[in-house]
Amino acid sequence: MKQDPIIAELRRTRDRIAAEFNYDVRALFAHYKQMERESGATYVHRGPKLVKKPALKSK
């Protein structure tokens, strides 16, 4: 299968950014949250999932 140059560039960029933070997920998350605060935009917000009925019946 032919490699898509755009996908390859995205993967290189992702790896470069992750390397800047020693591939530390917590540090990456903090970095992106700081960028979000500075921009004033909400990048991703997933509210809690609503449960329609209890999983277990109470006795």
CHARMM internal coordinates of N, CA and C (Angstrom, degrees):
IC EDIT
DIST 1 N 1 CA 1.4358
DIST 1 CA 1 C 1.5329
ANGL 1 N 1 CA 1 C 109.19
DIST 1 C 2 N 1.3143
ANGL 1 CA 1 C 2 N 116.65
DIHE 1 N 1 CA 1 C 2 N 139.81
DIST 2 N 2 CA 1.4520
ANGL 1 C 2 N 2 CA 122.99
DIHE 1 CA 1 C 2 N 2 CA -179.34
DIST 2 CA 2 C 1.5318
ANGL 2 N 2 CA 2 C 110.09
DIHE 1 C 2 N 2 CA 2 C -73.92
DIST 2 C 3 N 1.3366
ANGL 2 CA 2 C 3 N 115.64
DIHE 2 N 2 CA 2 C 3 N 135.88
DIST 3 N 3 CA 1.4589
ANGL 2 C 3 N 3 CA 120.34
DIHE 2 CA 2 C 3 N 3 CA -179.94
DIST 3 CA 3 C 1.5257
ANGL 3 N 3 CA 3 C 109.95
DIHE 2 C 3 N 3 CA 3 C -80.03
DIST 3 C 4 N 1.3147
ANGL 3 CA 3 C 4 N 116.13
DIHE 3 N 3 CA 3 C 4 N 131.33
DIST 4 N 4 CA 1.4598
ANGL 3 C 4 N 4 CA 122.28
DIHE 3 CA 3 C 4 N 4 CA 178.99
DIST 4 CA 4 C 1.5291
ANGL 4 N 4 CA 4 C 108.48
DIHE 3 C 4 N 4 CA 4 C -78.63
DIST 4 C 5 N 1.3435
ANGL 4 CA 4 C 5 N 119.01
DIHE 4 N 4 CA 4 C 5 N 122.26
DIST 5 N 5 CA 1.4621
ANGL 4 C 5 N 5 CA 120.91
DIHE 4 CA 4 C 5 N 5 CA -177.21
DIST 5 CA 5 C 1.5306
ANGL 5 N 5 CA 5 C 112.86
DIHE 4 C 5 N 5 CA 5 C -64.87
DIST 5 C 6 N 1.3079
ANGL 5 CA 5 C 6 N 118.19
DIHE 5 N 5 CA 5 C 6 N -30.52
DIST 6 N 6 CA 1.4672
ANGL 5 C 6 N 6 CA 120.35
DIHE 5 CA 5 C 6 N 6 CA 179.38
DIST 6 CA 6 C 1.5259
ANGL 6 N 6 CA 6 C 109.96
DIHE 5 C 6 N 6 CA 6 C -69.38
DIST 6 C 7 N 1.3234
ANGL 6 CA 6 C 7 N 116.40
DIHE 6 N 6 CA 6 C 7 N -44.42
DIST 7 N 7 CA 1.4687
ANGL 6 C 7 N 7 CA 120.52
DIHE 6 CA 6 C 7 N 7 CA 177.81
DIST 7 CA 7 C 1.5227
ANGL 7 N 7 CA 7 C 110.07
DIHE 6 C 7 N 7 CA 7 C -63.21
DIST 7 C 8 N 1.3199
ANGL 7 CA 7 C 8 N 117.15
DIHE 7 N 7 CA 7 C 8 N -40.81
DIST 8 N 8 CA 1.4649
ANGL 7 C 8 N 8 CA 121.06
DIHE 7 CA 7 C 8 N 8 CA 178.54
DIST 8 CA 8 C 1.5249
ANGL 8 N 8 CA 8 C 110.54
DIHE 7 C 8 N 8 CA 8 C -61.54
DIST 8 C 9 N 1.3189
ANGL 8 CA 8 C 9 N 117.18
DIHE 8 N 8 CA 8 C 9 N -41.87
DIST 9 N 9 CA 1.4657
ANGL 8 C 9 N 9 CA 120.82
DIHE 8 CA 8 C 9 N 9 CA 178.55
DIST 9 CA 9 C 1.5213
ANGL 9 N 9 CA 9 C 110.98
DIHE 8 C 9 N 9 CA 9 C -65.60
DIST 9 C 10 N 1.3229
ANGL 9 CA 9 C 10 N 117.60
DIHE 9 N 9 CA 9 C 10 N -41.40
DIST 10 N 10 CA 1.4698
ANGL 9 C 10 N 10 CA 120.95
DIHE 9 CA 9 C 10 N 10 CA 177.66
DIST 10 CA 10 C 1.5213
ANGL 10 N 10 CA 10 C 111.07
DIHE 9 C 10 N 10 CA 10 C -61.17
DIST 10 C 11 N 1.3186
ANGL 10 CA 10 C 11 N 116.33
DIHE 10 N 10 CA 10 C 11 N -41.86
DIST 11 N 11 CA 1.4663
ANGL 10 C 11 N 11 CA 120.03
DIHE 10 CA 10 C 11 N 11 CA 179.69
DIST 11 CA 11 C 1.5230
ANGL 11 N 11 CA 11 C 111.59
DIHE 10 C 11 N 11 CA 11 C -66.66
DIST 11 C 12 N 1.3348
ANGL 11 CA 11 C 12 N 117.27
DIHE 11 N 11 CA 11 C 12 N -39.39
DIST 12 N 12 CA 1.4740
ANGL 11 C 12 N 12 CA 120.31
DIHE 11 CA 11 C 12 N 12 CA 176.77
DIST 12 CA 12 C 1.5213
ANGL 12 N 12 CA 12 C 110.38
DIHE 11 C 12 N 12 CA 12 C -63.06
DIST 12 C 13 N 1.3224
ANGL 12 CA 12 C 13 N 116.46
DIHE 12 N 12 CA 12 C 13 N -42.50
DIST 13 N 13 CA 1.4629
ANGL 12 C 13 N 13 CA 121.04
DIHE 12 CA 12 C 13 N 13 CA 179.99
DIST 13 CA 13 C 1.5222
ANGL 13 N 13 CA 13 C 110.29
DIHE 12 C 13 N 13 CA 13 C -64.74
DIST 13 C 14 N 1.3299
ANGL 13 CA 13 C 14 N 116.43
DIHE 13 N 13 CA 13 C 14 N -45.23
DIST 14 N 14 CA 1.4646
ANGL 13 C 14 N 14 CA 120.99
DIHE 13 CA 13 C 14 N 14 CA 178.25
DIST 14 CA 14 C 1.5233
ANGL 14 N 14 CA 14 C 110.37
DIHE 13 C 14 N 14 CA 14 C -58.05
DIST 14 C 15 N 1.3302
ANGL 14 CA 14 C 15 N 116.99
DIHE 14 N 14 CA 14 C 15 N -44.35
DIST 15 N 15 CA 1.4575
ANGL 14 C 15 N 15 CA 120.82
DIHE 14 CA 14 C 15 N 15 CA -179.39
DIST 15 CA 15 C 1.5253
ANGL 15 N 15 CA 15 C 111.38
DIHE 14 C 15 N 15 CA 15 C -66.77
DIST 15 C 16 N 1.3250
ANGL 15 CA 15 C 16 N 117.12
DIHE 15 N 15 CA 15 C 16 N -39.89
DIST 16 N 16 CA 1.4728
ANGL 15 C 16 N 16 CA 120.62
DIHE 15 CA 15 C 16 N 16 CA 179.55
DIST 16 CA 16 C 1.5261
ANGL 16 N 16 CA 16 C 110.61
DIHE 15 C 16 N 16 CA 16 C -62.42
DIST 16 C 17 N 1.3301
ANGL 16 CA 16 C 17 N 116.90
DIHE 16 N 16 CA 16 C 17 N -45.28
DIST 17 N 17 CA 1.4657
ANGL 16 C 17 N 17 CA 120.65
DIHE 16 CA 16 C 17 N 17 CA -179.39
DIST 17 CA 17 C 1.5264
ANGL 17 N 17 CA 17 C 110.01
DIHE 16 C 17 N 17 CA 17 C -66.03
DIST 17 C 18 N 1.3253
ANGL 17 CA 17 C 18 N 117.46
DIHE 17 N 17 CA 17 C 18 N -43.54
DIST 18 N 18 CA 1.4637
ANGL 17 C 18 N 18 CA 120.82
DIHE 17 CA 17 C 18 N 18 CA 179.14
DIST 18 CA 18 C 1.5282
ANGL 18 N 18 CA 18 C 110.54
DIHE 17 C 18 N 18 CA 18 C -61.68
DIST 18 C 19 N 1.3172
ANGL 18 CA 18 C 19 N 117.29
DIHE 18 N 18 CA 18 C 19 N -39.15
DIST 19 N 19 CA 1.4633
ANGL 18 C 19 N 19 CA 121.12
DIHE 18 CA 18 C 19 N 19 CA 179.49
DIST 19 CA 19 C 1.5254
ANGL 19 N 19 CA 19 C 111.34
DIHE 18 C 19 N 19 CA 19 C -64.19
DIST 19 C 20 N 1.3315
ANGL 19 CA 19 C 20 N 117.41
DIHE 19 N 19 CA 19 C 20 N -34.28
DIST 20 N 20 CA 1.4686
ANGL 19 C 20 N 20 CA 120.68
DIHE 19 CA 19 C 20 N 20 CA 177.90
DIST 20 CA 20 C 1.5257
ANGL 20 N 20 CA 20 C 111.44
DIHE 19 C 20 N 20 CA 20 C -60.59
DIST 20 C 21 N 1.3350
ANGL 20 CA 20 C 21 N 116.74
DIHE 20 N 20 CA 20 C 21 N -26.00
DIST 21 N 21 CA 1.4576
ANGL 20 C 21 N 21 CA 121.72
DIHE 20 CA 20 C 21 N 21 CA -178.70
DIST 21 CA 21 C 1.5283
ANGL 21 N 21 CA 21 C 111.62
DIHE 20 C 21 N 21 CA 21 C -111.33
DIST 21 C 22 N 1.3377
ANGL 21 CA 21 C 22 N 116.24
DIHE 21 N 21 CA 21 C 22 N 23.13
DIST 22 N 22 CA 1.4716
ANGL 21 C 22 N 22 CA 122.73
DIHE 21 CA 21 C 22 N 22 CA 179.02
DIST 22 CA 22 C 1.5209
ANGL 22 N 22 CA 22 C 112.28
DIHE 21 C 22 N 22 CA 22 C 54.16
DIST 22 C 23 N 1.3052
ANGL 22 CA 22 C 23 N 116.96
DIHE 22 N 22 CA 22 C 23 N 32.15
DIST 23 N 23 CA 1.4670
ANGL 22 C 23 N 23 CA 123.18
DIHE 22 CA 22 C 23 N 23 CA 179.09
DIST 23 CA 23 C 1.5324
ANGL 23 N 23 CA 23 C 111.89
DIHE 22 C 23 N 23 CA 23 C 57.40
DIST 23 C 24 N 1.3446
ANGL 23 CA 23 C 24 N 115.80
DIHE 23 N 23 CA 23 C 24 N 26.96
DIST 24 N 24 CA 1.4663
ANGL 23 C 24 N 24 CA 122.15
DIHE 23 CA 23 C 24 N 24 CA 179.19
DIST 24 CA 24 C 1.5318
ANGL 24 N 24 CA 24 C 108.55
DIHE 23 C 24 N 24 CA 24 C -87.18
DIST 24 C 25 N 1.3190
ANGL 24 CA 24 C 25 N 116.32
DIHE 24 N 24 CA 24 C 25 N 111.78
DIST 25 N 25 CA 1.4633
ANGL 24 C 25 N 25 CA 121.01
DIHE 24 CA 24 C 25 N 25 CA -175.70
DIST 25 CA 25 C 1.5240
ANGL 25 N 25 CA 25 C 111.16
DIHE 24 C 25 N 25 CA 25 C -61.22
DIST 25 C 26 N 1.3145
ANGL 25 CA 25 C 26 N 117.32
DIHE 25 N 25 CA 25 C 26 N -39.51
DIST 26 N 26 CA 1.4752
ANGL 25 C 26 N 26 CA 120.17
DIHE 25 CA 25 C 26 N 26 CA -179.59
DIST 26 CA 26 C 1.5305
ANGL 26 N 26 CA 26 C 111.02
DIHE 25 C 26 N 26 CA 26 C -65.16
DIST 26 C 27 N 1.3134
ANGL 26 CA 26 C 27 N 116.83
DIHE 26 N 26 CA 26 C 27 N -40.77
DIST 27 N 27 CA 1.4630
ANGL 26 C 27 N 27 CA 120.44
DIHE 26 CA 26 C 27 N 27 CA 178.64
DIST 27 CA 27 C 1.5261
ANGL 27 N 27 CA 27 C 110.62
DIHE 26 C 27 N 27 CA 27 C -67.17
DIST 27 C 28 N 1.3197
ANGL 27 CA 27 C 28 N 117.03
DIHE 27 N 27 CA 27 C 28 N -40.16
DIST 28 N 28 CA 1.4688
ANGL 27 C 28 N 28 CA 120.48
DIHE 27 CA 27 C 28 N 28 CA 176.95
DIST 28 CA 28 C 1.5214
ANGL 28 N 28 CA 28 C 110.54
DIHE 27 C 28 N 28 CA 28 C -62.45
DIST 28 C 29 N 1.3343
ANGL 28 CA 28 C 29 N 116.94
DIHE 28 N 28 CA 28 C 29 N -44.42
DIST 29 N 29 CA 1.4588
ANGL 28 C 29 N 29 CA 121.21
DIHE 28 CA 28 C 29 N 29 CA 179.77
DIST 29 CA 29 C 1.5276
ANGL 29 N 29 CA 29 C 110.25
DIHE 28 C 29 N 29 CA 29 C -61.07
DIST 29 C 30 N 1.3381
ANGL 29 CA 29 C 30 N 116.92
DIHE 29 N 29 CA 29 C 30 N -45.43
DIST 30 N 30 CA 1.4650
ANGL 29 C 30 N 30 CA 120.76
DIHE 29 CA 29 C 30 N 30 CA 178.99
DIST 30 CA 30 C 1.5286
ANGL 30 N 30 CA 30 C 110.51
DIHE 29 C 30 N 30 CA 30 C -61.05
DIST 30 C 31 N 1.3131
ANGL 30 CA 30 C 31 N 116.98
DIHE 30 N 30 CA 30 C 31 N -40.42
DIST 31 N 31 CA 1.4670
ANGL 30 C 31 N 31 CA 121.60
DIHE 30 CA 30 C 31 N 31 CA 178.70
DIST 31 CA 31 C 1.5220
ANGL 31 N 31 CA 31 C 110.91
DIHE 30 C 31 N 31 CA 31 C -61.15
DIST 31 C 32 N 1.3339
ANGL 31 CA 31 C 32 N 116.50
DIHE 31 N 31 CA 31 C 32 N -47.58
DIST 32 N 32 CA 1.4660
ANGL 31 C 32 N 32 CA 119.68
DIHE 31 CA 31 C 32 N 32 CA -178.65
DIST 32 CA 32 C 1.5206
ANGL 32 N 32 CA 32 C 111.81
DIHE 31 C 32 N 32 CA 32 C -69.33
DIST 32 C 33 N 1.3357
ANGL 32 CA 32 C 33 N 117.94
DIHE 32 N 32 CA 32 C 33 N -34.70
DIST 33 N 33 CA 1.4659
ANGL 32 C 33 N 33 CA 119.88
DIHE 32 CA 32 C 33 N 33 CA 176.59
DIST 33 CA 33 C 1.5294
ANGL 33 N 33 CA 33 C 110.07
DIHE 32 C 33 N 33 CA 33 C -66.06
DIST 33 C 34 N 1.3373
ANGL 33 CA 33 C 34 N 117.35
DIHE 33 N 33 CA 33 C 34 N -37.94
DIST 34 N 34 CA 1.4663
ANGL 33 C 34 N 34 CA 120.65
DIHE 33 CA 33 C 34 N 34 CA 177.31
DIST 34 CA 34 C 1.5289
ANGL 34 N 34 CA 34 C 110.21
DIHE 33 C 34 N 34 CA 34 C -64.59
DIST 34 C 35 N 1.3260
ANGL 34 CA 34 C 35 N 117.01
DIHE 34 N 34 CA 34 C 35 N -42.52
DIST 35 N 35 CA 1.4663
ANGL 34 C 35 N 35 CA 120.48
DIHE 34 CA 34 C 35 N 35 CA 177.32
DIST 35 CA 35 C 1.5272
ANGL 35 N 35 CA 35 C 110.41
DIHE 34 C 35 N 35 CA 35 C -60.99
DIST 35 C 36 N 1.3190
ANGL 35 CA 35 C 36 N 116.19
DIHE 35 N 35 CA 35 C 36 N -40.43
DIST 36 N 36 CA 1.4633
ANGL 35 C 36 N 36 CA 121.15
DIHE 35 CA 35 C 36 N 36 CA 179.67
DIST 36 CA 36 C 1.5292
ANGL 36 N 36 CA 36 C 110.21
DIHE 35 C 36 N 36 CA 36 C -63.32
DIST 36 C 37 N 1.3463
ANGL 36 CA 36 C 37 N 117.25
DIHE 36 N 36 CA 36 C 37 N -45.40
DIST 37 N 37 CA 1.4726
ANGL 36 C 37 N 37 CA 120.77
DIHE 36 CA 36 C 37 N 37 CA 178.68
DIST 37 CA 37 C 1.5227
ANGL 37 N 37 CA 37 C 111.18
DIHE 36 C 37 N 37 CA 37 C -61.06
DIST 37 C 38 N 1.3290
ANGL 37 CA 37 C 38 N 116.61
DIHE 37 N 37 CA 37 C 38 N -43.77
DIST 38 N 38 CA 1.4636
ANGL 37 C 38 N 38 CA 120.54
DIHE 37 CA 37 C 38 N 38 CA -177.87
DIST 38 CA 38 C 1.5235
ANGL 38 N 38 CA 38 C 112.32
DIHE 37 C 38 N 38 CA 38 C -67.19
DIST 38 C 39 N 1.3301
ANGL 38 CA 38 C 39 N 117.01
DIHE 38 N 38 CA 38 C 39 N -32.90
DIST 39 N 39 CA 1.4638
ANGL 38 C 39 N 39 CA 119.96
DIHE 38 CA 38 C 39 N 39 CA -177.76
DIST 39 CA 39 C 1.5236
ANGL 39 N 39 CA 39 C 112.31
DIHE 38 C 39 N 39 CA 39 C -81.28
DIST 39 C 40 N 1.3311
ANGL 39 CA 39 C 40 N 116.15
DIHE 39 N 39 CA 39 C 40 N -23.93
DIST 40 N 40 CA 1.4568
ANGL 39 C 40 N 40 CA 119.49
DIHE 39 CA 39 C 40 N 40 CA -177.24
DIST 40 CA 40 C 1.5178
ANGL 40 N 40 CA 40 C 113.26
DIHE 39 C 40 N 40 CA 40 C 80.96
DIST 40 C 41 N 1.3187
ANGL 40 CA 40 C 41 N 117.62
DIHE 40 N 40 CA 40 C 41 N 0.69
DIST 41 N 41 CA 1.4666
ANGL 40 C 41 N 41 CA 122.23
DIHE 40 CA 40 C 41 N 41 CA 179.89
DIST 41 CA 41 C 1.5252
ANGL 41 N 41 CA 41 C 109.28
DIHE 40 C 41 N 41 CA 41 C -101.01
DIST 41 C 42 N 1.3122
ANGL 41 CA 41 C 42 N 116.13
DIHE 41 N 41 CA 41 C 42 N 154.26
DIST 42 N 42 CA 1.4571
ANGL 41 C 42 N 42 CA 121.03
DIHE 41 CA 41 C 42 N 42 CA 173.33
DIST 42 CA 42 C 1.5178
ANGL 42 N 42 CA 42 C 106.99
DIHE 41 C 42 N 42 CA 42 C -101.79
DIST 42 C 43 N 1.3185
ANGL 42 CA 42 C 43 N 116.29
DIHE 42 N 42 CA 42 C 43 N 116.52
DIST 43 N 43 CA 1.4552
ANGL 42 C 43 N 43 CA 120.29
DIHE 42 CA 42 C 43 N 43 CA -177.92
DIST 43 CA 43 C 1.5214
ANGL 43 N 43 CA 43 C 111.08
DIHE 42 C 43 N 43 CA 43 C -74.52
DIST 43 C 44 N 1.3175
ANGL 43 CA 43 C 44 N 115.89
DIHE 43 N 43 CA 43 C 44 N -54.67
DIST 44 N 44 CA 1.4588
ANGL 43 C 44 N 44 CA 120.45
DIHE 43 CA 43 C 44 N 44 CA -179.96
DIST 44 CA 44 C 1.5126
ANGL 44 N 44 CA 44 C 107.81
DIHE 43 C 44 N 44 CA 44 C -141.99
DIST 44 C 45 N 1.3118
ANGL 44 CA 44 C 45 N 115.82
DIHE 44 N 44 CA 44 C 45 N 131.02
DIST 45 N 45 CA 1.4624
ANGL 44 C 45 N 45 CA 120.01
DIHE 44 CA 44 C 45 N 45 CA 173.52
DIST 45 CA 45 C 1.5137
ANGL 45 N 45 CA 45 C 107.86
DIHE 44 C 45 N 45 CA 45 C -140.94
DIST 45 C 46 N 1.2790
ANGL 45 CA 45 C 46 N 114.24
DIHE 45 N 45 CA 45 C 46 N 113.20
DIST 46 N 46 CA 1.4589
ANGL 45 C 46 N 46 CA 119.39
DIHE 45 CA 45 C 46 N 46 CA 176.35
DIST 46 CA 46 C 1.5153
ANGL 46 N 46 CA 46 C 106.90
DIHE 45 C 46 N 46 CA 46 C -111.86
DIST 46 C 47 N 1.3056
ANGL 46 CA 46 C 47 N 115.64
DIHE 46 N 46 CA 46 C 47 N 114.24
DIST 47 N 47 CA 1.4504
ANGL 46 C 47 N 47 CA 120.07
DIHE 46 CA 46 C 47 N 47 CA 178.24
DIST 47 CA 47 C 1.5208
ANGL 47 N 47 CA 47 C 110.64
DIHE 46 C 47 N 47 CA 47 C -68.80
DIST 47 C 48 N 1.3166
ANGL 47 CA 47 C 48 N 115.91
DIHE 47 N 47 CA 47 C 48 N 171.10
DIST 48 N 48 CA 1.4612
ANGL 47 C 48 N 48 CA 118.69
DIHE 47 CA 47 C 48 N 48 CA 179.57
DIST 48 CA 48 C 1.5198
ANGL 48 N 48 CA 48 C 111.16
DIHE 47 C 48 N 48 CA 48 C -66.03
DIST 48 C 49 N 1.3063
ANGL 48 CA 48 C 49 N 115.26
DIHE 48 N 48 CA 48 C 49 N 148.57
DIST 49 N 49 CA 1.4610
ANGL 48 C 49 N 49 CA 120.01
DIHE 48 CA 48 C 49 N 49 CA 176.23
DIST 49 CA 49 C 1.5247
ANGL 49 N 49 CA 49 C 108.11
DIHE 48 C 49 N 49 CA 49 C -75.13
DIST 49 C 50 N 1.3133
ANGL 49 CA 49 C 50 N 116.55
DIHE 49 N 49 CA 49 C 50 N 131.56
DIST 50 N 50 CA 1.4471
ANGL 49 C 50 N 50 CA 120.92
DIHE 49 CA 49 C 50 N 50 CA 179.46
DIST 50 CA 50 C 1.5231
ANGL 50 N 50 CA 50 C 109.66
DIHE 49 C 50 N 50 CA 50 C -85.23
DIST 50 C 51 N 1.3147
ANGL 50 CA 50 C 51 N 115.20
DIHE 50 N 50 CA 50 C 51 N 132.88
DIST 51 N 51 CA 1.4567
ANGL 50 C 51 N 51 CA 121.18
DIHE 50 CA 50 C 51 N 51 CA 178.33
DIST 51 CA 51 C 1.5204
ANGL 51 N 51 CA 51 C 107.27
DIHE 50 C 51 N 51 CA 51 C -95.61
DIST 51 C 52 N 1.3156
ANGL 51 CA 51 C 52 N 116.29
DIHE 51 N 51 CA 51 C 52 N 122.45
DIST 52 N 52 CA 1.4594
ANGL 51 C 52 N 52 CA 120.26
DIHE 51 CA 51 C 52 N 52 CA -177.04
DIST 52 CA 52 C 1.5191
ANGL 52 N 52 CA 52 C 112.20
DIHE 51 C 52 N 52 CA 52 C -77.29
DIST 52 C 53 N 1.3107
ANGL 52 CA 52 C 53 N 117.42
DIHE 52 N 52 CA 52 C 53 N -33.94
DIST 53 N 53 CA 1.4572
ANGL 52 C 53 N 53 CA 120.55
DIHE 52 CA 52 C 53 N 53 CA 178.12
DIST 53 CA 53 C 1.5220
ANGL 53 N 53 CA 53 C 108.47
DIHE 52 C 53 N 53 CA 53 C -143.79
DIST 53 C 54 N 1.3175
ANGL 53 CA 53 C 54 N 117.31
DIHE 53 N 53 CA 53 C 54 N 152.47
DIST 54 N 54 CA 1.4684
ANGL 53 C 54 N 54 CA 119.48
DIHE 53 CA 53 C 54 N 54 CA -178.88
DIST 54 CA 54 C 1.5223
ANGL 54 N 54 CA 54 C 111.50
DIHE 53 C 54 N 54 CA 54 C -62.02
DIST 54 C 55 N 1.3065
ANGL 54 CA 54 C 55 N 115.61
DIHE 54 N 54 CA 54 C 55 N 145.97
DIST 55 N 55 CA 1.4581
ANGL 54 C 55 N 55 CA 120.65
DIHE 54 CA 54 C 55 N 55 CA 179.77
DIST 55 CA 55 C 1.5248
ANGL 55 N 55 CA 55 C 111.29
DIHE 54 C 55 N 55 CA 55 C -70.90
DIST 55 C 56 N 1.3287
ANGL 55 CA 55 C 56 N 116.41
DIHE 55 N 55 CA 55 C 56 N -35.05
DIST 56 N 56 CA 1.4637
ANGL 55 C 56 N 56 CA 121.13
DIHE 55 CA 55 C 56 N 56 CA -179.34
DIST 56 CA 56 C 1.5198
ANGL 56 N 56 CA 56 C 109.32
DIHE 55 C 56 N 56 CA 56 C -119.00
DIST 56 C 57 N 1.3009
ANGL 56 CA 56 C 57 N 116.43
DIHE 56 N 56 CA 56 C 57 N 141.82
DIST 57 N 57 CA 1.4635
ANGL 56 C 57 N 57 CA 120.44
DIHE 56 CA 56 C 57 N 57 CA 176.55
DIST 57 CA 57 C 1.5202
ANGL 57 N 57 CA 57 C 108.63
DIHE 56 C 57 N 57 CA 57 C -82.36
DIST 57 C 58 N 1.3220
ANGL 57 CA 57 C 58 N 116.13
DIHE 57 N 57 CA 57 C 58 N 134.93
DIST 58 N 58 CA 1.4593
ANGL 57 C 58 N 58 CA 119.47
DIHE 57 CA 57 C 58 N 58 CA 177.06
DIST 58 CA 58 C 1.5202
ANGL 58 N 58 CA 58 C 109.12
DIHE 57 C 58 N 58 CA 58 C -81.33
DIST 58 C 59 N 1.3153
ANGL 58 CA 58 C 59 N 116.25
DIHE 58 N 58 CA 58 C 59 N 149.33
DIST 59 N 59 CA 1.4758
ANGL 58 C 59 N 59 CA 120.64
DIHE 58 CA 58 C 59 N 59 CA -177.95
DIST 59 CA 59 C 1.5012
ANGL 59 N 59 CA 59 C 111.25
DIHE 58 C 59 N 59 CA 59 C -92.02
END
COOR INIT
IC SEED 1 N 1 CA 1 C
IC BUILD
